C-alpha cells in the first residue's frame, strides 16, 4: 500500500508538474509577445476577454470536475457508467446556460469596457467553449482514473499551439487582430479534444439511460464547488474588471501584467491541489481527519518553501522584472507587483483550504467563505480604486486576503485541528528533506559510479 501510495504521488506529481510548467511557459510566452504586438487598449481588452471566458470555464469545471473525480474514484463498474453519463448530461445543461448568458451579456460588456470588438469575440467564442467542454470532460475521466498522460499531451496541443501561432505572427510581423486569437482557440480546442479521446476511449463508458439520482448527487455536491469556483475566480479577476469599467481597458491591462508575472506563484499550489484532491478524498475515507490534517499542513509547507524565495526576489526587484517581461511601456505596473507579491503568501493556504474541505465533503463552508471574500473585495475595490487608482485594487486585495486567510485557519482549526505554525515547520524541513531524499542519493550514485570507473 505504501509503495502504491508513493508511486501515485511520484507519477501524478511528475505529469501534473509538467502540465503546469508547460501552462506557465506557453502562457507566459504568448503573453510576452502579445504585450509587445498589441497596443495598451487592445491588450487590456484581451485581458478582460480572457478573464470573462475563464469564468465560464470555471463555472463548468466547478460544477462537474471534483464531484466526478470523487465519485468515480471508488465506484463500481455499473456506477461508473451511470456517473459518466450523468456528468455529461449535467455538463451539457450547464454549457447551454453559459452560452445563453454569454450571448446576453456580450454587448453589455463591450460597452462597459469601451471596446466594441469584444461583443463579436464573445459571440464566436461559444464554439470554443463547447469544444473545450468536451475536452474537459475527457480530461476529468482520465484524472479520476489516476492518469495524466493525455492531459499533458492535449495541453501541449492547445497551449503550445496557441503560443507558436502568436510567435509566428510576431516573427513575420503579422497584423494580429483579437478575433484571430479566438479563431485559433477554436481550432486548437478541436484538435485537443480529438487527441484526448484516444487516451480515454477505453474508459469512456456510458449507461443506456441517464440516472437522475446520480445527476442530483453530482449537482448537490457540485453546487457549492461551483459557487466556490466562481467566487474564487472573481477574486482573481474582479480587480481587472472593475479597473476596466472605472478607468480603462489599458488600466486593466497594466494590472493584468502584474498578475501574469506572479503566475509563477500559483504553480506549486496548482500542482499540489490537482494531486491532493483525489488522494485526500481516498485518505479521508480510509483514515479520517488526522490524515487530512497532516496532508494540509505538509502540502502547504512544501508550497511555501518553494514559493517564498520567488516572492522575495519579486519584492526586491519589481522594476527589473517588469522591464524584462513587459518592456518599458508599463511603469505603472511596478508598484503593483511589489505590493501584490504579499497577497501571494495567502495562495497556498486558500487553495489547499478549498481542496481539503471539498475532499471531506464540506464544500458549502468553502463556498460561504469565498463568497464573503469576493463581496468584501468587490466593495473595497470600488471604494479604493476611485480614490487611489490602480494601486487601490491591490490595497483591496491585501485587506480581503488577510481577513479571509484568518477565517479559513480558524475553521480548519475547528474542523481538523490544523495548526498554522506546523505549515512553517514543514516549510523549513522541506529543504533538508529534499536534499536527503533526492539530491544526496543522486550525488551518492554519482560518486559510486566515479569510484567504480576509477
N, C-alpha and C positions, 0 to 999 in steps of 0.2 A: 504493500500500500504506500509505504514511504517512497519507494523507488518510482511508483506510478505518479505520485504527487510531484516529486522533483522533475520527472520527465514532462509533466503537464506545464509546470512553471517555466522550465527551460525552453520547451518547444514553442508554447504560446507567447512567451516573452520575446523570443527571437523574432518570430513573424510579426508580432504587434509592434515591436521596436522598429523593425524595418519599414513597416507600413507607415508609422508615424514619422519616421525620418524622411521617407520619400514625400509624404504630405508636406512636411516642413520645407524640404529642399525645392520641390517643384512649385509649391505655393509661394515661397519666398522668391524663387527665380522669376515666376510670372509677374509678381508684384514689382520686382526690381526693374524689369523692362517697361512694364506698364506705366509706372510713375514717371518714367523718362519720355514715353511716347505720347502720353495724354496731357492736355493742359489741366490746370488745377480744378476747374469746374467739371470737366469730363471725368477725371479720376475720382473726384468726390461723388459724382453721380453713380459711377460704377461701384464704389464702396457701399453706397446706400442700397443699390440694387442687390448686391451680394448679401448684405445684412438682412434684407427683407426676404429674399428667397431662402436664406438659411433658416428663417423662422418657419417657413412652410415645410422644409425638410425635417426640421427638429420636431415639428408637430406630429408628423407621421412616425418618426423614429421613437418618440416618447410614448406614443400610444401602443405601439406594437413590439418594439425590439426587446425590452427587458422581460416582458411577460412571456413572449415566445421562447426566449432562451431559458427562462426559469422553468416553464412547464415542459419543454422538450427535453431538458437535461436529465429528467428522471421519469420519462413517460414509457408506457407500454407500446407495443407495436401498433395496436388499434388506436390508442390515444394519439400517437404520433401523427397518423394520417389525419385524424379529425382536428388536431391542433393546427397543423399546417394549412388545412382548408379553411378553418375559421379565421386564421390570421390573414390569409389572402383576401377573404371576404371583407373583413374589418378594414384592412388597408385600402381596398378599393373604395369603400364608402367614404373614408377619410380623404382620399385623393380627390374624389368628386366634390366634396365640400370645400377643399382648399382651392380647387380650380375655380369654383363659383366665386369664392371670396376674392381670389386674385383678379378675376375679370371685374368685380365690383369696385375694387379699390385702386386699380391701376391708374386711372386718370386722376383720381383724387391725390394720390401720392406724387404724381408727376407735377401737379400744380403746387402741392405743399413744398416740394423740394426745388421748385423753379427750374425744372429740366424736362421739357416736353417729350423728348425721345424715350424717356423712361416708360411711358404708357405702352408703346409698341413693344418694348423689350419684355415687359411683364406678360403681355398677351402671348407672345411667341414662346416664352419660357415654359408655358404649360406643357408643351410637348416634352421638353427635357425633364420636367417634374414627373410626368407619368413614367418615362423610361427609367429614371433614377429610382422610382418606387419599385419597379420590377427588380432592378439590380439590388436594392437594399434588402428586399425580401429574400433573395437568393443568398446574400451575404450573411443574414441573420441565421438562416438554416445551417449554413456551414459553421458559423461560430457556435451554435448550440451543440453541434457535433464535435466541438473542441478541435476544429481545424481552421487554419488561417491562410493556407496557401493561395486559394482562389481570391481572397480579399486582397492579398498582396499583389497578385497579378493584375486584377481588374483596376485597382487603384493606380497601378503603373500606367495602364492604358488611359484612364480618364485624366489623371493629374499630369502624368508625363506628356501625354499627347497635347494637353492644353498649353503646357509650358513650351513645348517645341513649336507649336503653332505661333505663339507670341514671339519666340526667339527668331523664327524665320522672318516674320513681319518686321522685326527690329533690324535684322541684318540687311534685308533688301529694301528698307525704308518704305514699307507699305503704309499707306494712309489708313490706319486702323480705325474702324468705326465700332462703337459699342455693340451694335447689332451683330457684327461679325463674331464677337465673342460669344453671344448667345447661340448663334448657329453652330459654332464649334462645340459648345457644351452638348447640344442635341446629338450631334454625330458621335461624340465620344461616349455619351451615355448609352447609346445603342450598341456600340462596339463592346463596351464593358459588360453589358447585360448578356450578350451572346457568349462572351468568354466565360463569365461566371456560371452560366448554365452548364457548361461541360464539366465544371468542378463539382457540381452538386446534383447532377441529373439522377444519380442513384439514390440520393437522399430526398429527392423531390417527389414525395408520395402523398396522394390525396385520397380522401374518403369519397364514397359515392354521393353523399349529400352533406350539406352544411349542418353541423351540430350546433344549434343555437346556444346550448349550455356552455360550450367552450367559447363561443363568441362573447357571451355575457361575462365569463370568467376573465377572458383577456381584456375586455373593456373595463371591468371593475378594477382589475389590477392596474391597467394602463392609464386610467383616467387621471390618477394622481401623478404618475410619472409624466404623463402628457402635460399636465399643468406645471409640474416642476420644470420640465424641459423648456417649455415656452417661457416661463418666468426666468430661468437661468440664461437663456439666450438673449432675452430682453435686457438682462443685467449687463451683458457684454456689448449690446448694440444700441441701447436706449440713448446713450451719450451722443453717438454719431447721428442718430435720427433727430434728436432734439436740436443738435447743432445745425443740422441741415435745414430744419424748419425755422429756428430762431435767428440764425446768422446766414449761412450759405452752404451750398454743397462743397465749396472749397474748404470751409472750416471743418466740415465732416471728414473730408479727405485728409486734412492735416492731422486730425485726431486718429484716423484710421492708420496712418503711418506709424504712430506710436504703438498702437495695438499690434500691428504686424511685427514690429521689432521685438515685442515681448511675447510673440507666439512661441518662441523657444521655451518660455516658462511653462507653457501648457503641455509640452511633450511628455515629461515624466508623469504628470497627472493623468493624461490620456492613456498612456501605456498601462499604468497601474490600474486605472478604472476598468479598462476593457478586459484585463486579465482577472482582476479581483472579483468582478461581479459573478461570473459563473462558478468560480471556486468558492466564494463566500456563501453563495446560496447552498452549495452542497455541504460545506463545513458546518453551516448553521443547522442544517437538517440532521447532521450526524453527531456534532459535538457541542452545539449550544452556544450560549453567549460568550463564554470565556475565549473560545477560538476566534470569534469575530472581534472581540476587544483587542486581542493580540494582532490580528490581521490589520486592523485600522491603525494602531499605533506604529507597527512595524513599517507598513507601506507609506504612511505619511512621513515617518522619519527618513526613509530612504529617498523619498522625493525631495525633502528639504535639503538633504545632504548634496544632492545633485543641483538643486535649484539655486541655493544661496550664493555660491561663487559667481554664477552668471549674473545674478541681480546686483551684486556688489560692483562688478565691472560696469554694468549699465548705469548704475547710480553715479559712479565716479567719472565716467567718460561719455555722457549722453550726446554731447556735440559731435565728438569724433564718430560715434556710431551712426547718428542721423546723416551726417555729411557723406559717409561712406555708402550708406544704404540708399538714401533718397536724393542725394545731390545737394545743391546749395539753394534750392527754391523753397525749402520748408523750415526756416529758422524758428518759426513759432512752435514747431514740434519738440524742440529741445527741452524746455522746462516741463512739458507734458510727460516726456519719457522719464525724466528724473523723479517726478512725483508718483507716476503710475507704477513704477517699479515696486513701491511699498505695498501697493494693493495686491501684487502677485504673491506675497507671502501668505495671503489667505487662500490662494487657489487650491493647494493640496488638501487643506482642512475641509473646505467646502465640497470639493469634488468627491473625496472619499466619504464624507458625511452622507451625501446623496446615494453613493454606491452601496454603502453598508445598510442604510435604512431601507433601501429598495430590496436588498437581498434578504433581509429578515422580515419582509412583508409589512413594512410600515411606511409606504410611500406618501401616505396622507400627511404625516408630520413634515416630511421634506417639502411637500407641496406648499403647506401653510407658511413655513419659514421663508421659502424663496419668494412666495407671493408678497409677503410683508416687506421683504428686502427690496423687491422691484418697485413696489409702491413708494417706499421711502426714498429710493434713489430717483424715481421719476419726479417726485416733488422737489427734492434737493437740486436736481439738475435744472429744473425750470427756474428755481429761485436764484441759484448761484451763477448759471450761465448768463442770465440777464444782467447780473451785477459785475461778474469778473471775466466774461467771455469764455474762450476755450478752456482756460485753466480752471474755471468754475466747475466744469464737468468732472475734472479729476478730484476736486475737493468733495464733490458729491459722492463719488465712488469710494473715496477713503472713509468717509463717515459711515456710509451704508455697509461697507465690508467689515469695518471694525465692530459695529453693533451685531451684525449677522453672525460673525465668527464666534463672538462671545456667547450668543444664544445657542448656537449649534453645539458648543462644547458643554454647556450646561445640560442640554438634552442627552448628549452622549454619556455624560457622567451619570445621569439618572438611569438611562436605559441599559448601558453596558459597563458602567463603572470605568469608563475611559479616563485616563489621566493624561492631560495635555503635556505635562512635563516628560512623560515617557517617550513622546514623539521626538523630543530634542535629545534625549538619551540615546535613542536608536539612531538618530542622525549622526551623533558623534561617533558611535560604534560602527557606523557604516564603513568608514574609511579603513580601519584596521581589518574588519571582516572581509571587505572586498580584496584587500591586499593579500590576506592569508588564504582565502579560498580560491582566488583566481590568478593574481599576479605572481605570488610566491611559487605556486606549483609550476607555472609557466617557466619561471627562471630556474626552478629546480630541474625540470625536464631538460631545459637547455644546457644547464651545467653538466648533467649526467651524460648527455649526448656529446658534449665537448670533450669530457674526460675520456669517454669511450673512443672517440675519434683520435685523441692524442695517444 
